[in-house]
Amino acid sequence: MVASAGLKPTHDLRVQLVNHRDGRRSYVVLDFVSGSVHGRADKFLSSFREGTQRTYAYHLVDHLRWLAANASITIQDLTRYLALCGSQHYGPLGTPWRANPLGDSALAMRAACLKGYYLDLTARENVNAELGTAQGARLLGARRHSKGRQLRPGRPRQAGQLDCLAD
């Protein structure tokens, strides 16, 4: 099991802009019903700047809503979720999660966000330590491009392949 929701499906999550006194802005995931900030998401988002926080917050809200509707999940469920986010039609994986499917670059961004979120979760809260150790070893052992992207000699990218899930 990768994660457990901890939210009831009736809870509504949204992204909230926070204006700080010093002029900075940040984004948090807010539980609309209780008015509380989603703690795990806040810890993850706080390490990024405004633009990344905003992008990742919207991806996390969508994922956390899906997670609340699905109780507990495995890696296979996460992969299925990402496929359903980009799906236009009902298929063997199920009903599309979104009315308007995400494009390839948005799916790659969502996959990177979720990978970072779950790696952060395993590191901070020791949730599913095996997954964190396995993913951390893959990240540390891989060569990196000067701009931080993974280099994979001998593995050409195929259309529709999400690189950050293959790490």
Buried (B, 14 or more C-beta within 10 A) or exposed (E): EBBEBBBEEEBBBEBBEEEEEEEEEBBBBBBEEEEEBBEBBBBBBEEBEEEBBBBBBBBBBBBBBBBBEBEEBEEEBBBBBBBBBBBEEEEEBEEBBEEEBBEEEBBBBBBBBBBBBBBBBBEEEEBBEEBBEEBBEEEEEEEEEEEEEBEEEEEEEEEEEBBBBEB
